[in-house]
Amino acid sequence: MIRQLLVLSLFAAPAFAEDLAEVDKPAPTFRLPVYNAKEYGQSTVAMDTFVGAESQDKKTKALLVSFMASFCGPCKKEMPYLQSLHEKHKDAGLRVMMIAIDTETDGQKKVEELIALNKVTFPVAKDRFNIVARRWLGTKSPLPSLFMVRPDGTISSVHRGYSQDGAELLGKEVEGALGLGPKK
């Protein structure tokens, strides 16, 4: 019994601060089931699908990873914007992934509804036990939290929480990561 409690407490313990996702550090790896497997084309998604030494997608120039929840108003606003970025820049090497942290069945159903409503074609992963979220966000990060990851698997930028000018800044950051200049 004590052994089981020890294993359970180690599994549920939050990540140490130095292990959290930060700029210029390797992005924590994971593999998660995908809500929209039919639209995405696969039932799971992992970091090495897009970035890292053993990435499957060699055309990736930048990966956006956004953490969201069905109860987060700004996350709902971000989803269609990320879909538009995905559509606009996927041929230039941008990859987008959302990770939904809803733990309850009702919240997961709402995530599925949001995916359908916004016609999301990039993978939306299900982190229903928040294991991945704890490694990336810790226990007190605001939503949405968005990370840009380089092809080598290191994090190039972190945006925590919602800001009014976030979309404009993110758009410029994406274009810079893809080597695209301002459109004239």
PyMOL commands that place a pseudoatom at each C-alpha (Angstrom):
pseudoatom trace, name=CA, resn=MET, resi=1, chain=A, elem=C, hetatm=0, pos=[0.000, 0.000, 0.000]
pseudoatom trace, name=CA, resn=ILE, resi=2, chain=A, elem=C, hetatm=0, pos=[2.783, 2.452, 0.881]
pseudoatom trace, name=CA, resn=ARG, resi=3, chain=A, elem=C, hetatm=0, pos=[4.554, 1.617, -2.366]
pseudoatom trace, name=CA, resn=GLN, resi=4, chain=A, elem=C, hetatm=0, pos=[1.365, 2.328, -4.358]
pseudoatom trace, name=CA, resn=LEU, resi=5, chain=A, elem=C, hetatm=0, pos=[0.936, 5.678, -2.612]
pseudoatom trace, name=CA, resn=LEU, resi=6, chain=A, elem=C, hetatm=0, pos=[4.554, 6.595, -3.317]
pseudoatom trace, name=CA, resn=VAL, resi=7, chain=A, elem=C, hetatm=0, pos=[4.183, 5.750, -7.015]
pseudoatom trace, name=CA, resn=LEU, resi=8, chain=A, elem=C, hetatm=0, pos=[0.904, 7.671, -7.203]
pseudoatom trace, name=CA, resn=SER, resi=9, chain=A, elem=C, hetatm=0, pos=[2.372, 10.730, -5.465]
pseudoatom trace, name=CA, resn=LEU, resi=10, chain=A, elem=C, hetatm=0, pos=[5.387, 10.746, -7.793]
pseudoatom trace, name=CA, resn=PHE, resi=11, chain=A, elem=C, hetatm=0, pos=[3.115, 10.474, -10.805]
pseudoatom trace, name=CA, resn=ALA, resi=12, chain=A, elem=C, hetatm=0, pos=[0.881, 13.327, -9.655]
pseudoatom trace, name=CA, resn=ALA, resi=13, chain=A, elem=C, hetatm=0, pos=[3.661, 15.621, -8.413]
pseudoatom trace, name=CA, resn=PRO, resi=14, chain=A, elem=C, hetatm=0, pos=[4.030, 18.889, -10.322]
pseudoatom trace, name=CA, resn=ALA, resi=15, chain=A, elem=C, hetatm=0, pos=[7.152, 19.333, -12.399]
pseudoatom trace, name=CA, resn=PHE, resi=16, chain=A, elem=C, hetatm=0, pos=[10.120, 21.088, -10.858]
pseudoatom trace, name=CA, resn=ALA, resi=17, chain=A, elem=C, hetatm=0, pos=[10.503, 24.686, -12.010]
pseudoatom trace, name=CA, resn=GLU, resi=18, chain=A, elem=C, hetatm=0, pos=[13.676, 23.884, -13.975]
pseudoatom trace, name=CA, resn=ASP, resi=19, chain=A, elem=C, hetatm=0, pos=[11.779, 21.210, -15.912]
pseudoatom trace, name=CA, resn=LEU, resi=20, chain=A, elem=C, hetatm=0, pos=[9.053, 23.555, -17.138]
pseudoatom trace, name=CA, resn=ALA, resi=21, chain=A, elem=C, hetatm=0, pos=[8.940, 24.647, -20.755]
pseudoatom trace, name=CA, resn=GLU, resi=22, chain=A, elem=C, hetatm=0, pos=[11.077, 27.760, -21.182]
pseudoatom trace, name=CA, resn=VAL, resi=23, chain=A, elem=C, hetatm=0, pos=[12.683, 29.719, -24.000]
pseudoatom trace, name=CA, resn=ASP, resi=24, chain=A, elem=C, hetatm=0, pos=[15.857, 28.092, -25.355]
pseudoatom trace, name=CA, resn=LYS, resi=25, chain=A, elem=C, hetatm=0, pos=[15.208, 24.811, -23.505]
pseudoatom trace, name=CA, resn=PRO, resi=26, chain=A, elem=C, hetatm=0, pos=[14.086, 21.568, -25.138]
pseudoatom trace, name=CA, resn=ALA, resi=27, chain=A, elem=C, hetatm=0, pos=[10.312, 21.286, -25.298]
pseudoatom trace, name=CA, resn=PRO, resi=28, chain=A, elem=C, hetatm=0, pos=[8.990, 18.509, -23.042]
pseudoatom trace, name=CA, resn=THR, resi=29, chain=A, elem=C, hetatm=0, pos=[8.053, 15.525, -25.182]
pseudoatom trace, name=CA, resn=PHE, resi=30, chain=A, elem=C, hetatm=0, pos=[4.696, 13.765, -25.191]
pseudoatom trace, name=CA, resn=ARG, resi=31, chain=A, elem=C, hetatm=0, pos=[2.304, 11.589, -27.162]
pseudoatom trace, name=CA, resn=LEU, resi=32, chain=A, elem=C, hetatm=0, pos=[-1.440, 12.203, -26.752]
pseudoatom trace, name=CA, resn=PRO, resi=33, chain=A, elem=C, hetatm=0, pos=[-4.700, 11.046, -28.336]
pseudoatom trace, name=CA, resn=VAL, resi=34, chain=A, elem=C, hetatm=0, pos=[-6.303, 13.470, -30.792]
pseudoatom trace, name=CA, resn=TYR, resi=35, chain=A, elem=C, hetatm=0, pos=[-9.901, 14.716, -30.584]
pseudoatom trace, name=CA, resn=ASN, resi=36, chain=A, elem=C, hetatm=0, pos=[-10.173, 15.368, -34.317]
pseudoatom trace, name=CA, resn=ALA, resi=37, chain=A, elem=C, hetatm=0, pos=[-8.432, 12.266, -35.628]
pseudoatom trace, name=CA, resn=LYS, resi=38, chain=A, elem=C, hetatm=0, pos=[-10.634, 12.145, -38.738]
pseudoatom trace, name=CA, resn=GLU, resi=39, chain=A, elem=C, hetatm=0, pos=[-9.764, 15.712, -39.799]
pseudoatom trace, name=CA, resn=TYR, resi=40, chain=A, elem=C, hetatm=0, pos=[-6.113, 15.428, -38.762]
pseudoatom trace, name=CA, resn=GLY, resi=41, chain=A, elem=C, hetatm=0, pos=[-5.631, 11.941, -40.192]
pseudoatom trace, name=CA, resn=GLN, resi=42, chain=A, elem=C, hetatm=0, pos=[-4.047, 10.269, -37.153]
pseudoatom trace, name=CA, resn=SER, resi=43, chain=A, elem=C, hetatm=0, pos=[-5.311, 9.126, -33.753]
pseudoatom trace, name=CA, resn=THR, resi=44, chain=A, elem=C, hetatm=0, pos=[-2.302, 10.420, -31.773]
pseudoatom trace, name=CA, resn=VAL, resi=45, chain=A, elem=C, hetatm=0, pos=[0.139, 13.298, -31.996]
pseudoatom trace, name=CA, resn=ALA, resi=46, chain=A, elem=C, hetatm=0, pos=[3.600, 13.726, -30.490]
pseudoatom trace, name=CA, resn=MET, resi=47, chain=A, elem=C, hetatm=0, pos=[6.325, 16.340, -30.431]
pseudoatom trace, name=CA, resn=ASP, resi=48, chain=A, elem=C, hetatm=0, pos=[8.519, 14.177, -32.641]
pseudoatom trace, name=CA, resn=THR, resi=49, chain=A, elem=C, hetatm=0, pos=[5.803, 14.227, -35.277]
pseudoatom trace, name=CA, resn=PHE, resi=50, chain=A, elem=C, hetatm=0, pos=[6.923, 17.783, -36.074]
pseudoatom trace, name=CA, resn=VAL, resi=51, chain=A, elem=C, hetatm=0, pos=[10.161, 18.719, -34.283]
pseudoatom trace, name=CA, resn=GLY, resi=52, chain=A, elem=C, hetatm=0, pos=[13.321, 17.259, -32.820]
pseudoatom trace, name=CA, resn=ALA, resi=53, chain=A, elem=C, hetatm=0, pos=[16.135, 15.088, -34.105]
pseudoatom trace, name=CA, resn=GLU, resi=54, chain=A, elem=C, hetatm=0, pos=[13.770, 12.269, -35.094]
pseudoatom trace, name=CA, resn=SER, resi=55, chain=A, elem=C, hetatm=0, pos=[10.870, 14.343, -36.422]
pseudoatom trace, name=CA, resn=GLN, resi=56, chain=A, elem=C, hetatm=0, pos=[8.637, 12.718, -38.987]
pseudoatom trace, name=CA, resn=ASP, resi=57, chain=A, elem=C, hetatm=0, pos=[7.769, 16.024, -40.711]
pseudoatom trace, name=CA, resn=LYS, resi=58, chain=A, elem=C, hetatm=0, pos=[11.009, 17.400, -42.143]
pseudoatom trace, name=CA, resn=LYS, resi=59, chain=A, elem=C, hetatm=0, pos=[9.207, 20.431, -43.625]
pseudoatom trace, name=CA, resn=THR, resi=60, chain=A, elem=C, hetatm=0, pos=[8.418, 21.944, -40.212]
pseudoatom trace, name=CA, resn=LYS, resi=61, chain=A, elem=C, hetatm=0, pos=[9.988, 25.372, -39.692]
pseudoatom trace, name=CA, resn=ALA, resi=62, chain=A, elem=C, hetatm=0, pos=[7.983, 26.285, -36.578]
pseudoatom trace, name=CA, resn=LEU, resi=63, chain=A, elem=C, hetatm=0, pos=[5.484, 24.533, -34.327]
pseudoatom trace, name=CA, resn=LEU, resi=64, chain=A, elem=C, hetatm=0, pos=[2.879, 26.449, -32.319]
pseudoatom trace, name=CA, resn=VAL, resi=65, chain=A, elem=C, hetatm=0, pos=[1.642, 24.558, -29.251]
pseudoatom trace, name=CA, resn=SER, resi=66, chain=A, elem=C, hetatm=0, pos=[-1.337, 26.147, -27.523]
pseudoatom trace, name=CA, resn=PHE, resi=67, chain=A, elem=C, hetatm=0, pos=[-2.871, 24.945, -24.256]
pseudoatom trace, name=CA, resn=MET, resi=68, chain=A, elem=C, hetatm=0, pos=[-6.601, 25.550, -23.965]
pseudoatom trace, name=CA, resn=ALA, resi=69, chain=A, elem=C, hetatm=0, pos=[-9.763, 24.542, -22.134]
pseudoatom trace, name=CA, resn=SER, resi=70, chain=A, elem=C, hetatm=0, pos=[-13.441, 24.668, -23.029]
pseudoatom trace, name=CA, resn=PHE, resi=71, chain=A, elem=C, hetatm=0, pos=[-14.152, 27.022, -20.101]
pseudoatom trace, name=CA, resn=CYS, resi=72, chain=A, elem=C, hetatm=0, pos=[-11.537, 29.579, -21.250]
pseudoatom trace, name=CA, resn=GLY, resi=73, chain=A, elem=C, hetatm=0, pos=[-13.100, 32.451, -23.222]
pseudoatom trace, name=CA, resn=PRO, resi=74, chain=A, elem=C, hetatm=0, pos=[-9.844, 33.679, -24.812]
pseudoatom trace, name=CA, resn=CYS, resi=75, chain=A, elem=C, hetatm=0, pos=[-9.023, 30.082, -25.817]
pseudoatom trace, name=CA, resn=LYS, resi=76, chain=A, elem=C, hetatm=0, pos=[-12.277, 29.944, -27.775]
pseudoatom trace, name=CA, resn=LYS, resi=77, chain=A, elem=C, hetatm=0, pos=[-11.280, 33.168, -29.568]
pseudoatom trace, name=CA, resn=GLU, resi=78, chain=A, elem=C, hetatm=0, pos=[-7.780, 31.825, -30.256]
pseudoatom trace, name=CA, resn=MET, resi=79, chain=A, elem=C, hetatm=0, pos=[-8.937, 28.596, -31.920]
pseudoatom trace, name=CA, resn=PRO, resi=80, chain=A, elem=C, hetatm=0, pos=[-10.236, 30.152, -35.188]
pseudoatom trace, name=CA, resn=TYR, resi=81, chain=A, elem=C, hetatm=0, pos=[-7.208, 32.451, -35.331]
pseudoatom trace, name=CA, resn=LEU, resi=82, chain=A, elem=C, hetatm=0, pos=[-4.837, 29.497, -35.040]
pseudoatom trace, name=CA, resn=GLN, resi=83, chain=A, elem=C, hetatm=0, pos=[-6.817, 27.687, -37.743]
pseudoatom trace, name=CA, resn=SER, resi=84, chain=A, elem=C, hetatm=0, pos=[-6.386, 30.706, -40.039]
pseudoatom trace, name=CA, resn=LEU, resi=85, chain=A, elem=C, hetatm=0, pos=[-2.628, 30.806, -39.310]
pseudoatom trace, name=CA, resn=HIS, resi=86, chain=A, elem=C, hetatm=0, pos=[-2.448, 27.079, -40.029]
pseudoatom trace, name=CA, resn=GLU, resi=87, chain=A, elem=C, hetatm=0, pos=[-4.226, 27.465, -43.366]
pseudoatom trace, name=CA, resn=LYS, resi=88, chain=A, elem=C, hetatm=0, pos=[-2.204, 30.525, -44.374]
pseudoatom trace, name=CA, resn=HIS, resi=89, chain=A, elem=C, hetatm=0, pos=[1.260, 29.207, -43.467]
pseudoatom trace, name=CA, resn=LYS, resi=90, chain=A, elem=C, hetatm=0, pos=[1.181, 25.388, -43.518]
pseudoatom trace, name=CA, resn=ASP, resi=91, chain=A, elem=C, hetatm=0, pos=[2.838, 25.251, -46.936]
pseudoatom trace, name=CA, resn=ALA, resi=92, chain=A, elem=C, hetatm=0, pos=[5.615, 27.533, -45.615]
pseudoatom trace, name=CA, resn=GLY, resi=93, chain=A, elem=C, hetatm=0, pos=[6.362, 25.110, -42.748]
pseudoatom trace, name=CA, resn=LEU, resi=94, chain=A, elem=C, hetatm=0, pos=[4.109, 26.226, -39.865]
pseudoatom trace, name=CA, resn=ARG, resi=95, chain=A, elem=C, hetatm=0, pos=[2.587, 23.445, -37.800]
pseudoatom trace, name=CA, resn=VAL, resi=96, chain=A, elem=C, hetatm=0, pos=[-0.082, 24.104, -35.171]
pseudoatom trace, name=CA, resn=MET, resi=97, chain=A, elem=C, hetatm=0, pos=[-1.234, 21.931, -32.295]
pseudoatom trace, name=CA, resn=MET, resi=98, chain=A, elem=C, hetatm=0, pos=[-3.658, 22.594, -29.434]
pseudoatom trace, name=CA, resn=ILE, resi=99, chain=A, elem=C, hetatm=0, pos=[-3.708, 20.666, -26.190]
pseudoatom trace, name=CA, resn=ALA, resi=100, chain=A, elem=C, hetatm=0, pos=[-7.047, 20.672, -24.383]
pseudoatom trace, name=CA, resn=ILE, resi=101, chain=A, elem=C, hetatm=0, pos=[-6.781, 20.200, -20.630]
pseudoatom trace, name=CA, resn=ASP, resi=102, chain=A, elem=C, hetatm=0, pos=[-10.454, 19.482, -19.917]
pseudoatom trace, name=CA, resn=THR, resi=103, chain=A, elem=C, hetatm=0, pos=[-10.761, 16.645, -17.394]
pseudoatom trace, name=CA, resn=GLU, resi=104, chain=A, elem=C, hetatm=0, pos=[-14.561, 16.311, -17.258]
pseudoatom trace, name=CA, resn=THR, resi=105, chain=A, elem=C, hetatm=0, pos=[-16.705, 14.610, -19.894]
pseudoatom trace, name=CA, resn=ASP, resi=106, chain=A, elem=C, hetatm=0, pos=[-18.836, 17.748, -20.400]
pseudoatom trace, name=CA, resn=GLY, resi=107, chain=A, elem=C, hetatm=0, pos=[-15.749, 19.867, -21.071]
pseudoatom trace, name=CA, resn=GLN, resi=108, chain=A, elem=C, hetatm=0, pos=[-14.375, 17.303, -23.507]
pseudoatom trace, name=CA, resn=LYS, resi=109, chain=A, elem=C, hetatm=0, pos=[-17.689, 17.327, -25.375]
pseudoatom trace, name=CA, resn=LYS, resi=110, chain=A, elem=C, hetatm=0, pos=[-17.483, 21.138, -25.598]
pseudoatom trace, name=CA, resn=VAL, resi=111, chain=A, elem=C, hetatm=0, pos=[-13.955, 20.869, -27.008]
pseudoatom trace, name=CA, resn=GLU, resi=112, chain=A, elem=C, hetatm=0, pos=[-15.281, 18.529, -29.717]
pseudoatom trace, name=CA, resn=GLU, resi=113, chain=A, elem=C, hetatm=0, pos=[-18.053, 21.053, -30.482]
pseudoatom trace, name=CA, resn=LEU, resi=114, chain=A, elem=C, hetatm=0, pos=[-15.522, 23.912, -30.727]
pseudoatom trace, name=CA, resn=ILE, resi=115, chain=A, elem=C, hetatm=0, pos=[-13.364, 21.880, -33.108]
pseudoatom trace, name=CA, resn=ALA, resi=116, chain=A, elem=C, hetatm=0, pos=[-16.378, 21.212, -35.349]
pseudoatom trace, name=CA, resn=LEU, resi=117, chain=A, elem=C, hetatm=0, pos=[-17.635, 24.816, -35.148]
pseudoatom trace, name=CA, resn=ASN, resi=118, chain=A, elem=C, hetatm=0, pos=[-14.227, 26.214, -36.133]
pseudoatom trace, name=CA, resn=LYS, resi=119, chain=A, elem=C, hetatm=0, pos=[-13.506, 23.477, -38.715]
pseudoatom trace, name=CA, resn=VAL, resi=120, chain=A, elem=C, hetatm=0, pos=[-10.125, 22.787, -37.104]
pseudoatom trace, name=CA, resn=THR, resi=121, chain=A, elem=C, hetatm=0, pos=[-7.832, 20.616, -39.213]
pseudoatom trace, name=CA, resn=PHE, resi=122, chain=A, elem=C, hetatm=0, pos=[-4.650, 20.784, -37.104]
pseudoatom trace, name=CA, resn=PRO, resi=123, chain=A, elem=C, hetatm=0, pos=[-4.413, 18.274, -34.232]
pseudoatom trace, name=CA, resn=VAL, resi=124, chain=A, elem=C, hetatm=0, pos=[-6.208, 19.037, -30.965]
pseudoatom trace, name=CA, resn=ALA, resi=125, chain=A, elem=C, hetatm=0, pos=[-4.762, 16.700, -28.351]
pseudoatom trace, name=CA, resn=LYS, resi=126, chain=A, elem=C, hetatm=0, pos=[-6.546, 15.408, -25.254]
pseudoatom trace, name=CA, resn=ASP, resi=127, chain=A, elem=C, hetatm=0, pos=[-4.587, 15.870, -22.004]
pseudoatom trace, name=CA, resn=ARG, resi=128, chain=A, elem=C, hetatm=0, pos=[-7.404, 14.814, -19.696]
pseudoatom trace, name=CA, resn=PHE, resi=129, chain=A, elem=C, hetatm=0, pos=[-5.093, 14.012, -16.782]
pseudoatom trace, name=CA, resn=ASN, resi=130, chain=A, elem=C, hetatm=0, pos=[-3.058, 17.240, -17.288]
pseudoatom trace, name=CA, resn=ILE, resi=131, chain=A, elem=C, hetatm=0, pos=[0.221, 15.338, -17.233]
pseudoatom trace, name=CA, resn=VAL, resi=132, chain=A, elem=C, hetatm=0, pos=[1.566, 17.202, -20.258]
pseudoatom trace, name=CA, resn=ALA, resi=133, chain=A, elem=C, hetatm=0, pos=[0.136, 20.532, -19.060]
pseudoatom trace, name=CA, resn=ARG, resi=134, chain=A, elem=C, hetatm=0, pos=[1.973, 20.254, -15.736]
pseudoatom trace, name=CA, resn=ARG, resi=135, chain=A, elem=C, hetatm=0, pos=[5.276, 19.710, -17.568]
pseudoatom trace, name=CA, resn=TRP, resi=136, chain=A, elem=C, hetatm=0, pos=[4.719, 22.694, -19.847]
pseudoatom trace, name=CA, resn=LEU, resi=137, chain=A, elem=C, hetatm=0, pos=[2.721, 25.069, -17.649]
pseudoatom trace, name=CA, resn=GLY, resi=138, chain=A, elem=C, hetatm=0, pos=[3.335, 24.081, -14.061]
pseudoatom trace, name=CA, resn=THR, resi=139, chain=A, elem=C, hetatm=0, pos=[0.317, 24.491, -11.826]
pseudoatom trace, name=CA, resn=LYS, resi=140, chain=A, elem=C, hetatm=0, pos=[-0.495, 28.207, -12.176]
pseudoatom trace, name=CA, resn=SER, resi=141, chain=A, elem=C, hetatm=0, pos=[-0.113, 29.327, -15.790]
pseudoatom trace, name=CA, resn=PRO, resi=142, chain=A, elem=C, hetatm=0, pos=[-2.949, 31.276, -17.374]
pseudoatom trace, name=CA, resn=LEU, resi=143, chain=A, elem=C, hetatm=0, pos=[-4.806, 30.036, -20.423]
pseudoatom trace, name=CA, resn=PRO, resi=144, chain=A, elem=C, hetatm=0, pos=[-4.303, 30.230, -23.255]
pseudoatom trace, name=CA, resn=SER, resi=145, chain=A, elem=C, hetatm=0, pos=[-0.571, 29.619, -23.098]
pseudoatom trace, name=CA, resn=LEU, resi=146, chain=A, elem=C, hetatm=0, pos=[1.197, 29.359, -26.417]
pseudoatom trace, name=CA, resn=PHE, resi=147, chain=A, elem=C, hetatm=0, pos=[4.699, 28.119, -27.204]
pseudoatom trace, name=CA, resn=MET, resi=148, chain=A, elem=C, hetatm=0, pos=[6.642, 28.385, -30.445]
pseudoatom trace, name=CA, resn=VAL, resi=149, chain=A, elem=C, hetatm=0, pos=[9.051, 25.485, -30.955]
pseudoatom trace, name=CA, resn=ARG, resi=150, chain=A, elem=C, hetatm=0, pos=[11.967, 25.427, -33.386]
pseudoatom trace, name=CA, resn=PRO, resi=151, chain=A, elem=C, hetatm=0, pos=[12.643, 22.459, -35.703]
pseudoatom trace, name=CA, resn=ASP, resi=152, chain=A, elem=C, hetatm=0, pos=[15.391, 21.268, -33.333]
pseudoatom trace, name=CA, resn=GLY, resi=153, chain=A, elem=C, hetatm=0, pos=[12.795, 20.917, -30.543]
pseudoatom trace, name=CA, resn=THR, resi=154, chain=A, elem=C, hetatm=0, pos=[13.814, 23.949, -28.472]
pseudoatom trace, name=CA, resn=ILE, resi=155, chain=A, elem=C, hetatm=0, pos=[11.325, 26.616, -27.479]
pseudoatom trace, name=CA, resn=SER, resi=156, chain=A, elem=C, hetatm=0, pos=[11.794, 29.981, -29.186]
pseudoatom trace, name=CA, resn=SER, resi=157, chain=A, elem=C, hetatm=0, pos=[8.997, 31.925, -27.449]
pseudoatom trace, name=CA, resn=VAL, resi=158, chain=A, elem=C, hetatm=0, pos=[6.344, 31.673, -24.763]
pseudoatom trace, name=CA, resn=HIS, resi=159, chain=A, elem=C, hetatm=0, pos=[3.086, 33.638, -24.499]
pseudoatom trace, name=CA, resn=ARG, resi=160, chain=A, elem=C, hetatm=0, pos=[1.134, 33.103, -21.298]
pseudoatom trace, name=CA, resn=GLY, resi=161, chain=A, elem=C, hetatm=0, pos=[-2.409, 34.400, -21.054]
pseudoatom trace, name=CA, resn=TYR, resi=162, chain=A, elem=C, hetatm=0, pos=[-4.427, 36.595, -23.360]
pseudoatom trace, name=CA, resn=SER, resi=163, chain=A, elem=C, hetatm=0, pos=[-3.443, 40.046, -24.615]
pseudoatom trace, name=CA, resn=GLN, resi=164, chain=A, elem=C, hetatm=0, pos=[-5.276, 42.451, -26.908]
pseudoatom trace, name=CA, resn=ASP, resi=165, chain=A, elem=C, hetatm=0, pos=[-2.376, 42.729, -29.355]
pseudoatom trace, name=CA, resn=GLY, resi=166, chain=A, elem=C, hetatm=0, pos=[-1.420, 39.055, -29.118]
pseudoatom trace, name=CA, resn=ALA, resi=167, chain=A, elem=C, hetatm=0, pos=[-2.705, 38.094, -32.575]
pseudoatom trace, name=CA, resn=GLU, resi=168, chain=A, elem=C, hetatm=0, pos=[-0.735, 40.813, -34.331]
pseudoatom trace, name=CA, resn=LEU, resi=169, chain=A, elem=C, hetatm=0, pos=[2.454, 39.998, -32.418]
pseudoatom trace, name=CA, resn=LEU, resi=170, chain=A, elem=C, hetatm=0, pos=[2.027, 36.275, -32.986]
pseudoatom trace, name=CA, resn=GLY, resi=171, chain=A, elem=C, hetatm=0, pos=[1.432, 36.783, -36.702]
pseudoatom trace, name=CA, resn=LYS, resi=172, chain=A, elem=C, hetatm=0, pos=[4.689, 38.733, -37.021]
pseudoatom trace, name=CA, resn=GLU, resi=173, chain=A, elem=C, hetatm=0, pos=[6.546, 36.178, -34.914]
pseudoatom trace, name=CA, resn=VAL, resi=174, chain=A, elem=C, hetatm=0, pos=[5.275, 33.321, -37.089]
pseudoatom trace, name=CA, resn=GLU, resi=175, chain=A, elem=C, hetatm=0, pos=[6.302, 35.109, -40.269]
pseudoatom trace, name=CA, resn=GLY, resi=176, chain=A, elem=C, hetatm=0, pos=[9.757, 35.739, -38.802]
pseudoatom trace, name=CA, resn=ALA, resi=177, chain=A, elem=C, hetatm=0, pos=[10.172, 32.082, -37.824]
pseudoatom trace, name=CA, resn=LEU, resi=178, chain=A, elem=C, hetatm=0, pos=[9.161, 31.017, -41.318]
pseudoatom trace, name=CA, resn=GLY, resi=179, chain=A, elem=C, hetatm=0, pos=[11.511, 33.514, -42.962]
pseudoatom trace, name=CA, resn=LEU, resi=180, chain=A, elem=C, hetatm=0, pos=[8.653, 35.465, -44.491]
pseudoatom trace, name=CA, resn=GLY, resi=181, chain=A, elem=C, hetatm=0, pos=[8.958, 39.244, -44.738]
pseudoatom trace, name=CA, resn=PRO, resi=182, chain=A, elem=C, hetatm=0, pos=[6.117, 41.698, -44.259]
pseudoatom trace, name=CA, resn=LYS, resi=183, chain=A, elem=C, hetatm=0, pos=[3.591, 41.493, -47.096]
pseudoatom trace, name=CA, resn=LYS, resi=184, chain=A, elem=C, hetatm=0, pos=[3.362, 44.654, -49.215]
for i in range(1, 184): cmd.bond("trace and resi %d" % i, "trace and resi %d" % (i + 1))
show_as sticks, trace
zoom trace
